[in-house]
Amino acid sequence: MRRLSLGVLAAAAVFVPSVASAQARMCAVPQQLSRPRPDLPSAREPRRVLPIGGYTLALTWSPGYCRVNARDAEARFQCRSGNRFGFTLHGLWPDGYGAQWPQYCSSTGLVPAAVVRETLCATPSTQLIQHEWAKHGTCTALSMRDYFATARRLYGGLHYPDMDALSRRQLTVAQFRAAFAAANPGVPAEAVRVTTTRDWLDEIWLCLDTRMRYARCRPDSGGAPASARLRIWR
């Protein structure tokens, strides 16, 4: 298990203290970036152009992700390159008004290296960055650069409860949601969804309205039940 520390190590390898941050605790962008593959709609993931009824900001708990995926080639930068992450930015997803959501709204080329470089310490996978823009970003009214800048701004504005202390407690999803809301006065507990695998924390999904303000999630928007047990890998 890893001991949690605080702070952000930027691409320039300068350590910047950050109170209540569990984001990038150490991140150095390599000079040579891996080239993403095109991410395209398919029969399983078809193109859907639908009205946007709100947004989800999805955050991945990196220690838990790396516990399961560390050997995957796509996880090398995140899990095996000497970098250390807490919560990472999975993506900013436009939601629909019903059970479906817009995706792959227009064709797109590869995300330029400059945008990847700006985003990699938030979303530590060049392929995931490509996927997020192709599947989700193309359905917004934002340019590519503005889409990633908006996602990074929302991600960078969050604070986190003491994940080390929480990992040592008997915890429910409702208690975690309350702790997260307490660390973020602008985020009500009703805007927080938690996803798990066998009770282990996977991700936090934060609900936003069409103006990207944190708002109560719809009852059918997913996540583990409030009473469910929650364990946090560290």
VODRENNU-268519 format. One line per field, with one value per residue: residue in one letter; x, y, z of N, C-alpha, C in turn; residue number from 1. Coordinates in Angstrom, 2 decimals, always signed. Example, Ala and Ser with C-alpha at 12.3 -4.5 7.8 and 13.67 -1.06 7.14 Angstrom:
! residues 2
res <- (A, S) $
n_east <- (+13.19, +12.85) $
n_north <- (-5.69, -2.25) $
n_up <- (+7.80, +7.08) $
ca_east <- (+12.30, +13.67) $
ca_north <- (-4.50, -1.06) $
ca_up <- (+7.80, +7.14) $
c_east <- (+13.20, +12.90) $
c_north <- (-3.30, +0.03) $
c_up <- (+7.80, +7.87) $
n <- (1, 2) $
! end
This chain:
! residues 234
res <- (M, R, R, L, S, L, G, V, L, A, A, A, A, V, F, V, P, S, V, A, S, A, Q, A, R, M, C, A, V, P, Q, Q, L, S, R, P, R, P, D, L, P, S, A, R, E, P, R, R, V, L, P, I, G, G, Y, T, L, A, L, T, W, S, P, G, Y, C, R, V, N, A, R, D, A, E, A, R, F, Q, C, R, S, G, N, R, F, G, F, T, L, H, G, L, W, P, D, G, Y, G, A, Q, W, P, Q, Y, C, S, S, T, G, L, V, P, A, A, V, V, R, E, T, L, C, A, T, P, S, T, Q, L, I, Q, H, E, W, A, K, H, G, T, C, T, A, L, S, M, R, D, Y, F, A, T, A, R, R, L, Y, G, G, L, H, Y, P, D, M, D, A, L, S, R, R, Q, L, T, V, A, Q, F, R, A, A, F, A, A, A, N, P, G, V, P, A, E, A, V, R, V, T, T, T, R, D, W, L, D, E, I, W, L, C, L, D, T, R, M, R, Y, A, R, C, R, P, D, S, G, G, A, P, A, S, A, R, L, R, I, W, R) $
n_east <- (+0.83, +0.36, +1.80, +0.12, +0.88, +1.02, +0.59, +1.77, +3.68, +4.93, +5.27, +7.72, +9.11, +8.97, +8.21, +5.13, +3.47, +0.20, -2.65, -4.92, -5.07, -5.48, -4.54, -2.39, +0.41, +2.97, +4.29, +5.76, +6.03, +6.98, +9.57, +9.18, +6.18, +3.73, +1.98, -1.42, -4.07, -6.57, -9.89, -12.93, -16.47, -18.54, -20.32, -21.00, -20.54, -22.13, -22.51, -24.17, -26.16, -27.45, -29.54, -27.98, -28.32, -27.01, -23.93, -21.28, -18.57, -15.94, -13.89, -11.04, -9.88, -6.66, -4.75, -6.34, -7.02, -4.49, -3.80, -5.24, -4.76, -2.07, -0.23, -1.07, -0.43, -1.37, -1.46, +1.04, +2.35, +0.83, +1.02, +3.55, +5.77, +7.14, +5.69, +3.18, -0.09, -3.19, -6.39, -7.39, -8.25, -10.79, -12.73, -14.83, -18.13, -20.79, -24.22, -27.41, -30.99, -32.44, -32.15, -30.05, -27.04, -25.26, -22.73, -19.64, -20.08, -19.10, -16.72, -13.17, -9.70, -6.45, -5.65, -3.68, -0.16, +0.58, -1.76, -2.18, +0.11, -0.44, -2.48, -1.80, -0.90, -3.21, -5.03, -3.73, -3.00, -2.35, -3.99, -6.47, -7.00, -7.36, -9.63, -11.53, -11.92, -12.83, -15.14, -16.67, -16.01, -16.45, -19.15, -19.85, -20.17, -17.72, -14.39, -11.60, -9.33, -10.54, -12.36, -10.74, -9.41, -11.52, -12.33, -9.98, -9.93, -12.22, -11.54, -9.13, -10.08, -11.10, -11.14, -10.11, -11.18, -9.35, -7.83, -6.20, -6.85, -9.57, -9.34, -8.70, -10.93, -14.11, -16.44, -19.13, -20.74, -22.39, -21.22, -18.72, -19.49, -20.51, -18.19, -16.66, -18.25, -18.06, -15.41, -15.60, -17.31, -18.95, -20.02, -22.68, -23.59, -25.46, -24.73, -22.79, -21.70, -20.66, -18.61, -17.93, -15.92, -16.43, -16.72, -14.52, -13.26, -13.70, -14.35, -15.31, -18.22, -19.31, -22.13, -23.23, -25.00, -26.38, -24.93, -22.61, -22.51, -22.32, -24.76, -27.70, -27.80, -29.62, -32.11, -31.74, -29.12, -26.96, -24.21, -23.01, -25.16, -26.20, -25.93, -24.00, -21.04, -17.75, -14.46, -11.11, -8.33, -4.89) $
n_north <- (-1.19, +2.33, +5.24, +8.26, +11.46, +15.06, +17.51, +18.92, +17.96, +19.58, +19.62, +20.76, +19.74, +20.96, +21.27, +21.94, +22.88, +21.79, +22.23, +19.88, +18.46, +15.77, +15.03, +15.13, +13.95, +13.61, +14.31, +14.13, +15.16, +13.32, +13.94, +12.75, +11.88, +9.30, +8.25, +8.75, +6.51, +6.76, +7.30, +5.93, +5.87, +2.91, -0.18, -1.02, +1.28, +3.68, +6.64, +9.37, +12.06, +14.22, +16.40, +18.30, +17.73, +18.23, +17.72, +15.41, +15.24, +13.18, +11.39, +9.46, +7.17, +6.84, +5.09, +2.79, +2.16, +1.55, -0.61, -2.65, -2.42, -2.06, -3.44, -3.10, -1.87, +0.68, +1.88, +2.55, +5.12, +6.26, +4.41, +3.12, +4.70, +6.18, +8.37, +9.75, +9.56, +10.80, +11.39, +11.28, +12.92, +11.61, +12.42, +14.93, +14.74, +15.17, +14.89, +13.41, +13.99, +11.82, +8.28, +7.92, +9.39, +12.03, +11.18, +10.78, +12.87, +14.24, +13.74, +13.55, +14.48, +13.47, +14.38, +17.22, +17.22, +19.31, +19.91, +17.45, +17.42, +19.53, +18.41, +15.96, +15.52, +15.68, +13.93, +11.02, +9.58, +9.25, +8.01, +7.91, +10.65, +11.20, +9.61, +10.82, +13.35, +12.60, +11.01, +12.44, +15.25, +16.27, +16.56, +18.80, +22.41, +23.48, +24.38, +22.17, +22.83, +24.52, +22.75, +20.85, +22.63, +23.59, +21.23, +20.69, +22.94, +22.63, +20.22, +20.99, +22.76, +21.37, +19.99, +17.56, +15.13, +13.74, +11.21, +9.17, +8.86, +8.21, +5.79, +4.04, +3.63, +2.11, +2.48, +4.06, +4.65, +6.91, +8.26, +8.87, +10.56, +12.69, +13.55, +14.36, +16.46, +18.19, +18.99, +20.51, +23.17, +24.18, +22.00, +20.02, +17.14, +15.64, +15.89, +14.09, +11.04, +7.69, +5.16, +1.68, -1.33, -4.43, -3.31, -1.63, +1.65, +3.09, +5.33, +8.82, +10.46, +13.52, +15.57, +18.05, +21.02, +22.44, +24.74, +24.11, +24.05, +22.65, +20.28, +18.62, +15.14, +13.21, +10.77, +8.38, +8.19, +6.54, +4.89, +3.68, +2.43, +4.55, +3.35, +1.44, -0.44, +0.96, +0.74, +1.95, +1.85, +2.31) $
n_up <- (+0.00, -0.61, +0.80, +1.28, +0.01, -0.33, -2.94, -6.08, -8.73, -11.31, -14.95, -15.35, -13.32, -10.80, -7.44, -6.01, -3.21, -2.14, -0.47, +0.82, -1.53, -3.72, -6.20, -8.84, -7.45, -8.12, -11.16, -14.22, -17.44, -20.26, -22.70, -25.17, -26.49, -26.48, -29.40, -29.99, -31.06, -33.63, -32.45, -32.90, -33.75, -33.38, -34.01, -31.49, -30.00, -31.05, -33.15, -31.70, -31.80, -29.70, -27.69, -25.06, -21.68, -19.34, -17.50, -16.70, -14.53, -14.41, -12.23, -11.54, -9.12, -8.72, -7.32, -6.88, -9.52, -10.62, -9.11, -10.29, -13.02, -13.63, -15.26, -17.82, -21.09, -21.76, -19.32, -18.48, -18.20, -16.16, -14.07, -13.92, -14.33, -12.51, -11.81, -9.62, -8.66, -7.33, -7.38, -10.74, -13.82, -15.49, -17.41, -19.02, -19.47, -21.67, -20.87, -21.69, -21.82, -21.13, -20.87, -22.63, -24.00, -25.70, -28.12, -29.90, -31.84, -34.08, -36.72, -36.17, -36.06, -34.80, -31.44, -30.95, -30.11, -28.40, -26.95, -25.70, -24.09, -22.34, -20.89, -19.82, -17.17, -15.78, -17.03, -17.37, -19.84, -23.17, -25.03, -23.73, -23.56, -26.28, -26.74, -25.02, -26.20, -28.79, -28.28, -26.38, -26.21, -28.79, -28.88, -27.51, -27.51, -27.51, -28.49, -29.21, -27.61, -25.69, -24.56, -23.19, -21.51, -19.94, -18.65, -17.21, -15.57, -13.94, -12.68, -11.43, -9.55, -7.43, -4.11, -1.65, +0.76, +3.58, +2.28, +3.11, +5.83, +5.56, +4.25, +6.23, +7.72, +8.56, +6.14, +4.41, +1.23, +1.40, +3.57, +2.49, +0.37, +1.86, +3.16, +0.96, -0.03, +2.16, +1.95, -0.27, -0.52, -2.56, -3.78, -3.55, -1.55, -2.88, -5.48, -5.98, -7.19, -6.68, -7.91, -7.74, -7.44, -6.29, -3.75, -3.65, -4.16, -7.28, -9.07, -8.94, -9.85, -10.78, -10.85, -13.08, -14.16, -17.22, -17.41, -16.31, -13.53, -10.29, -9.43, -8.14, -8.69, -11.11, -10.20, -11.62, -12.43, -11.91, -10.10, -6.89, -4.24, -1.51, +0.98, +0.62, +1.31, +1.37, +0.29, +0.25, -1.69, -1.08) $
ca_east <- (+0.00, +1.16, +1.57, -0.32, +1.49, +0.28, +1.36, +1.78, +4.98, +4.58, +6.12, +9.06, +9.68, +8.99, +7.24, +4.27, +2.57, -1.22, -3.39, -6.12, -5.08, -5.14, -4.51, -1.07, +1.38, +4.25, +4.01, +6.72, +5.66, +8.18, +9.83, +8.60, +4.85, +3.19, +1.02, -2.70, -4.76, -7.90, -10.97, -14.03, -17.69, -18.63, -21.66, -21.24, -20.51, -22.50, -22.66, -25.47, -26.24, -28.61, -29.43, -27.24, -29.13, -26.13, -22.59, -20.65, -17.12, -15.57, -12.56, -10.62, -8.97, -5.54, -4.19, -7.19, -6.89, -3.19, -3.82, -5.85, -4.36, -0.68, +0.54, -1.58, +0.45, -1.93, -1.34, +2.44, +2.67, +0.12, +1.27, +4.86, +6.81, +7.66, +4.71, +2.29, -1.36, -4.32, -7.49, -7.08, -9.40, -11.23, -13.24, -16.01, -19.06, -22.14, -25.31, -28.66, -32.14, -32.99, -31.21, -28.92, -26.25, -24.59, -21.36, -19.06, -20.99, -18.51, -15.41, -12.07, -8.36, -5.74, -5.42, -2.28, +0.76, +0.58, -2.91, -1.87, +1.12, -1.10, -3.53, -1.34, -0.79, -4.57, -5.51, -2.40, -2.99, -2.59, -5.14, -7.68, -7.22, -7.95, -10.97, -12.43, -12.29, -13.61, -16.45, -17.44, -15.75, -17.02, -20.58, -20.02, -19.99, -16.39, -13.26, -10.81, -8.51, -11.42, -12.94, -9.78, -9.15, -12.66, -12.24, -8.87, -10.30, -13.12, -10.73, -8.15, -10.74, -11.63, -10.35, -10.45, -11.00, -8.12, -8.06, -5.47, -7.66, -10.79, -9.03, -8.52, -12.20, -15.27, -16.97, -20.19, -20.76, -23.00, -20.23, -17.71, -20.10, -20.58, -16.82, -16.26, -18.98, -17.50, -14.16, -15.93, -18.58, -19.77, -20.46, -23.55, -23.44, -26.38, -24.09, -21.68, -21.94, -19.46, -18.64, -17.07, -15.78, -16.30, -16.65, -13.36, -13.51, -13.23, -14.44, -16.33, -18.90, -19.93, -23.18, -23.28, -26.10, -25.94, -23.98, -21.48, -22.55, -22.62, -26.19, -28.20, -27.87, -30.91, -32.18, -31.36, -27.83, -25.94, -23.43, -23.30, -26.15, -25.65, -25.64, -23.01, -19.71, -16.72, -13.06, -10.22, -6.97, -3.89) $
ca_north <- (+0.00, +3.53, +6.34, +9.42, +12.76, +16.11, +18.42, +18.73, +18.11, +19.97, +19.07, +21.31, +19.06, +21.87, +20.82, +23.02, +22.36, +21.97, +21.77, +19.09, +17.99, +14.36, +14.94, +14.64, +14.17, +13.67, +14.10, +14.73, +14.81, +12.95, +14.71, +12.02, +11.41, +8.23, +8.75, +8.05, +5.95, +7.33, +6.70, +6.09, +5.18, +1.51, -0.74, -1.06, +2.66, +4.43, +8.10, +9.84, +13.51, +14.46, +17.63, +18.16, +18.06, +18.44, +17.16, +14.63, +15.30, +11.86, +11.34, +8.09, +7.01, +6.20, +3.91, +1.64, +1.83, +0.92, -1.93, -3.62, -2.25, -1.59, -4.12, -2.74, -0.95, +2.03, +2.41, +2.69, +6.47, +6.50, +3.45, +2.49, +5.62, +6.99, +9.38, +9.35, +10.27, +10.50, +11.41, +11.76, +13.38, +10.71, +13.23, +15.78, +14.04, +15.71, +13.95, +13.70, +14.22, +10.53, +7.21, +7.98, +10.61, +12.24, +10.69, +10.73, +13.72, +14.61, +13.12, +14.40, +13.92, +13.23, +15.53, +17.65, +16.94, +20.43, +19.75, +16.29, +17.80, +20.36, +17.65, +14.63, +15.39, +15.53, +12.69, +10.48, +8.60, +9.92, +7.39, +8.36, +12.02, +11.10, +9.04, +11.79, +14.36, +12.02, +10.52, +13.39, +16.65, +16.68, +16.80, +20.09, +23.56, +24.00, +23.95, +21.15, +23.43, +25.00, +21.59, +20.32, +23.68, +23.60, +20.03, +20.85, +23.97, +22.01, +19.24, +21.68, +23.51, +20.49, +19.55, +16.19, +14.76, +13.00, +9.87, +8.21, +8.59, +7.51, +4.41, +3.25, +3.57, +1.46, +3.64, +3.85, +5.61, +8.15, +8.97, +9.44, +11.69, +13.79, +14.04, +15.07, +17.73, +19.06, +19.54, +21.35, +23.80, +24.42, +20.72, +19.31, +15.69, +15.08, +15.99, +13.15, +9.61, +6.90, +3.84, +0.74, -2.72, -5.25, -2.35, -0.75, +2.90, +3.23, +6.69, +9.78, +11.15, +14.73, +16.05, +19.48, +21.42, +22.84, +25.85, +23.48, +24.29, +21.40, +20.18, +17.32, +14.13, +12.56, +9.48, +7.24, +8.52, +5.54, +4.96, +2.71, +2.90, +5.33, +2.48, +0.42, -0.36, +1.54, +0.59, +2.81, +1.33, +3.39) $
ca_up <- (+0.00, -0.73, +1.72, +0.52, +0.28, -1.01, -3.79, -7.52, -9.39, -12.67, -16.00, -15.18, -12.17, -9.67, -6.47, -5.54, -2.18, -2.42, +0.68, +0.56, -2.91, -3.96, -7.65, -9.24, -6.39, -8.81, -12.57, -15.15, -18.81, -21.02, -23.91, -26.29, -26.15, -27.31, -30.38, -29.85, -32.22, -33.83, -31.68, -33.84, -33.38, -33.82, -33.80, -30.05, -29.52, -32.25, -33.13, -31.21, -31.68, -28.86, -26.87, -23.80, -20.51, -18.21, -17.68, -15.63, -14.39, -13.91, -11.62, -11.24, -7.98, -9.40, -6.64, -7.16, -10.93, -10.86, -8.46, -11.20, -14.43, -13.72, -16.30, -19.14, -21.80, -21.71, -17.96, -18.11, -17.71, -14.92, -13.00, -13.88, -14.84, -11.42, -11.45, -8.53, -8.79, -6.46, -8.33, -12.09, -14.59, -16.55, -18.49, -18.90, -20.36, -21.82, -20.63, -22.36, -20.95, -20.76, -20.58, -23.54, -23.98, -26.99, -28.22, -31.25, -32.60, -35.37, -36.94, -35.70, -36.18, -33.55, -30.56, -31.14, -29.01, -27.45, -26.07, -24.88, -23.10, -21.33, -20.19, -19.42, -15.72, -15.27, -17.64, -17.66, -20.92, -24.45, -25.69, -23.06, -24.00, -27.62, -26.58, -24.39, -27.17, -29.88, -27.84, -25.57, -26.50, -30.07, -28.71, -26.87, -28.39, -27.21, -29.30, -28.53, -26.55, -24.62, -23.88, -22.21, -20.51, -19.03, -17.82, -16.26, -14.59, -12.97, -11.94, -10.59, -8.50, -6.39, -2.97, -1.28, +2.17, +3.88, +1.73, +3.94, +7.02, +5.16, +3.86, +7.45, +8.42, +7.99, +5.43, +3.44, +0.13, +1.90, +4.39, +1.59, -0.33, +2.82, +3.37, -0.25, -0.05, +3.20, +1.43, -1.42, -0.17, -3.74, -4.35, -2.60, -1.52, -3.86, -6.80, -5.98, -7.36, -6.43, -8.54, -7.02, -7.87, -5.07, -2.65, -3.76, -4.87, -8.65, -9.59, -8.50, -10.95, -10.26, -11.74, -13.36, -15.04, -18.55, -17.26, -15.63, -12.09, -9.61, -9.19, -7.70, -9.74, -11.34, -9.48, -12.46, -13.06, -11.64, -8.89, -5.83, -3.26, -0.41, +2.12, +0.26, +1.91, +0.48, +0.69, -0.54, -1.82, -1.00) $
c_east <- (+0.88, +0.81, +1.22, +0.46, +0.77, +1.20, +1.27, +3.19, +4.69, +5.57, +7.55, +9.78, +9.89, +7.90, +6.48, +3.34, +1.13, -2.02, -4.64, -6.21, -4.71, -5.16, -3.14, -0.08, +2.80, +3.97, +5.03, +6.37, +6.92, +8.35, +9.17, +7.25, +4.46, +2.10, -0.31, -3.20, -6.08, -8.94, -12.27, -15.30, -17.72, -20.06, -22.01, -21.31, -20.85, -22.50, -24.07, -25.42, -27.55, -28.45, -28.72, -28.12, -28.32, -24.78, -22.22, -19.15, -16.69, -14.11, -12.25, -9.68, -7.78, -4.93, -5.02, -7.09, -5.58, -3.09, -4.30, -5.19, -2.89, +0.09, +0.06, -0.65, -0.05, -1.74, +0.11, +2.76, +2.05, +0.65, +2.72, +5.99, +7.43, +6.75, +3.79, +1.04, -2.31, -5.55, -7.00, -8.38, -9.72, -11.80, -14.43, -17.01, -20.37, -23.18, -26.52, -29.75, -32.77, -31.90, -29.98, -28.25, -25.62, -23.18, -20.94, -19.87, -20.42, -17.14, -14.31, -10.75, -7.75, -5.59, -3.96, -1.44, +0.75, -0.58, -2.71, -0.91, +0.50, -2.02, -3.00, -1.20, -2.15, -5.16, -4.30, -2.38, -3.27, -3.80, -6.45, -8.01, -7.88, -9.40, -11.95, -12.85, -13.20, -15.02, -17.29, -17.25, -16.38, -18.52, -20.87, -19.87, -18.59, -15.39, -12.47, -10.03, -9.38, -12.07, -11.99, -9.46, -10.28, -12.62, -11.13, -9.21, -11.23, -12.36, -9.79, -8.78, -11.26, -10.62, -10.90, -10.34, -9.70, -8.33, -7.34, -6.29, -8.92, -10.52, -8.88, -9.82, -13.16, -16.15, -18.12, -20.06, -21.33, -22.00, -19.14, -18.27, -20.17, -19.21, -16.34, -16.96, -18.44, -16.19, -14.39, -17.28, -19.50, -20.33, -21.37, -23.34, -24.33, -25.85, -23.00, -22.20, -20.61, -19.62, -17.59, -16.96, -15.50, -16.00, -15.46, -13.72, -12.89, -13.17, -15.45, -16.90, -19.67, -20.92, -23.13, -24.48, -25.54, -25.00, -22.74, -21.35, -22.96, -24.09, -26.55, -28.27, -29.29, -30.93, -31.67, -29.96, -26.68, -25.18, -23.87, -24.35, -25.47, -25.22, -24.53, -21.70, -18.72, -15.35, -12.19, -8.82, -5.99, -2.49) $
c_north <- (+1.25, +4.53, +7.58, +10.65, +13.76, +16.91, +18.06, +18.93, +18.36, +19.39, +19.57, +20.71, +20.00, +21.45, +22.01, +22.47, +22.69, +21.38, +21.03, +18.64, +16.52, +14.13, +14.40, +14.96, +14.19, +13.36, +14.85, +14.23, +14.47, +13.83, +14.07, +11.43, +10.23, +8.80, +8.01, +7.48, +6.69, +6.57, +6.98, +5.42, +3.77, +1.04, -0.77, +0.35, +3.59, +5.94, +8.43, +11.34, +13.83, +15.80, +17.34, +18.62, +18.32, +17.80, +16.31, +14.88, +14.02, +11.86, +9.90, +8.10, +6.18, +5.03, +2.66, +1.20, +1.07, -0.43, -3.00, -3.60, -1.94, -2.22, -3.79, -1.72, +0.49, +2.68, +2.71, +4.06, +6.71, +5.65, +2.98, +3.41, +6.48, +8.13, +8.84, +10.21, +9.87, +10.36, +11.95, +12.12, +12.36, +11.52, +14.08, +15.29, +14.81, +14.60, +14.36, +14.03, +12.91, +9.53, +7.23, +9.34, +10.80, +11.69, +10.63, +11.61, +14.17, +13.95, +14.09, +13.69, +13.68, +14.52, +15.95, +17.42, +18.06, +20.31, +18.54, +16.67, +18.64, +19.54, +16.41, +14.47, +15.40, +14.21, +11.94, +9.34, +9.33, +9.31, +7.79, +9.79, +12.03, +10.62, +10.08, +12.87, +13.77, +11.65, +11.61, +14.85, +17.14, +16.96, +18.12, +21.19, +24.16, +23.54, +22.90, +21.74, +23.90, +23.85, +21.06, +21.36, +23.74, +22.40, +20.17, +21.90, +23.39, +21.03, +19.94, +22.46, +22.68, +20.24, +18.21, +16.00, +13.98, +11.54, +8.81, +7.85, +7.83, +6.05, +3.49, +3.07, +2.58, +2.57, +3.20, +4.90, +6.94, +8.95, +9.58, +10.65, +12.91, +14.39, +14.83, +16.42, +18.70, +19.70, +20.51, +22.01, +24.07, +23.16, +20.03, +17.81, +15.02, +15.16, +14.94, +11.73, +8.89, +5.56, +2.95, -0.57, -3.55, -4.38, -1.40, +0.49, +2.85, +4.71, +7.51, +10.41, +12.32, +15.28, +17.57, +19.78, +21.89, +24.03, +25.41, +23.95, +22.98, +21.39, +18.76, +16.35, +13.62, +11.22, +8.30, +7.37, +7.60, +5.78, +3.94, +3.28, +3.61, +4.45, +1.48, +0.65, +0.19, +1.35, +1.41, +2.23, +2.50, +2.80) $
c_up <- (+0.00, +0.35, +0.90, +0.96, -0.57, -1.90, -5.24, -8.03, -10.85, -13.66, -15.90, -13.99, -11.00, -8.71, -5.93, -4.48, -2.50, -1.29, +0.21, -0.89, -2.95, -5.45, -8.05, -8.13, -6.96, -10.28, -13.40, -16.55, -19.59, -22.25, -25.12, -25.86, -27.04, -28.21, -30.20, -31.16, -32.42, -32.99, -32.44, -33.31, -33.96, -33.63, -32.31, -29.45, -30.69, -32.04, -32.66, -31.03, -30.97, -28.12, -25.56, -22.65, -19.26, -18.51, -16.48, -15.67, -13.70, -13.45, -11.24, -10.04, -8.46, -8.64, -6.88, -8.60, -11.18, -10.18, -9.42, -12.58, -14.65, -14.88, -17.71, -19.80, -21.70, -20.34, -17.56, -17.52, -16.35, -13.77, -12.87, -14.35, -13.76, -11.03, -10.36, -8.59, -7.68, -7.34, -9.66, -12.79, -15.67, -17.70, -18.09, -19.94, -20.47, -21.64, -21.46, -21.37, -20.49, -20.49, -21.48, -23.49, -25.36, -26.97, -29.69, -32.23, -33.94, -35.49, -36.55, -35.95, -34.81, -32.75, -30.69, -29.90, -27.97, -26.46, -25.16, -23.76, -21.99, -20.41, -19.49, -17.90, -15.03, -15.73, -18.15, -18.68, -22.22, -25.15, -25.05, -23.44, -25.38, -27.54, -26.03, -25.37, -28.25, -29.43, -27.20, -26.00, -27.78, -29.97, -27.98, -27.91, -28.24, -28.26, -28.53, -27.37, -25.38, -23.86, -22.82, -21.14, -19.49, -18.11, -16.78, -15.19, -13.53, -12.07, -10.96, -9.46, -7.35, -5.28, -2.49, +0.22, +2.34, +3.47, +2.55, +5.16, +6.66, +4.82, +5.05, +8.24, +7.77, +7.43, +4.54, +2.34, +0.61, +2.74, +3.53, +0.87, +0.59, +3.06, +2.16, -0.33, +1.00, +2.75, +0.29, -1.18, -1.36, -4.37, -3.33, -2.66, -2.55, -5.28, -6.98, -6.16, -7.19, -7.14, -7.87, -7.78, -6.63, -3.86, -2.73, -4.59, -6.26, -9.04, -8.80, -9.75, -10.36, -11.28, -11.85, -14.26, -16.38, -18.53, -16.49, -14.19, -11.42, -9.17, -8.76, -8.88, -9.91, -10.63, -10.29, -13.05, -12.65, -10.35, -7.86, -4.87, -2.09, +0.76, +1.85, +1.00, +0.89, +1.09, -0.27, -0.52, -1.79, -1.08) $
n <- (1, 2, 3, 4, 5, 6, 7, 8, 9, 10, 11, 12, 13, 14, 15, 16, 17, 18, 19, 20, 21, 22, 23, 24, 25, 26, 27, 28, 29, 30, 31, 32, 33, 34, 35, 36, 37, 38, 39, 40, 41, 42, 43, 44, 45, 46, 47, 48, 49, 50, 51, 52, 53, 54, 55, 56, 57, 58, 59, 60, 61, 62, 63, 64, 65, 66, 67, 68, 69, 70, 71, 72, 73, 74, 75, 76, 77, 78, 79, 80, 81, 82, 83, 84, 85, 86, 87, 88, 89, 90, 91, 92, 93, 94, 95, 96, 97, 98, 99, 100, 101, 102, 103, 104, 105, 106, 107, 108, 109, 110, 111, 112, 113, 114, 115, 116, 117, 118, 119, 120, 121, 122, 123, 124, 125, 126, 127, 128, 129, 130, 131, 132, 133, 134, 135, 136, 137, 138, 139, 140, 141, 142, 143, 144, 145, 146, 147, 148, 149, 150, 151, 152, 153, 154, 155, 156, 157, 158, 159, 160, 161, 162, 163, 164, 165, 166, 167, 168, 169, 170, 171, 172, 173, 174, 175, 176, 177, 178, 179, 180, 181, 182, 183, 184, 185, 186, 187, 188, 189, 190, 191, 192, 193, 194, 195, 196, 197, 198, 199, 200, 201, 202, 203, 204, 205, 206, 207, 208, 209, 210, 211, 212, 213, 214, 215, 216, 217, 218, 219, 220, 221, 222, 223, 224, 225, 226, 227, 228, 229, 230, 231, 232, 233, 234) $
! end
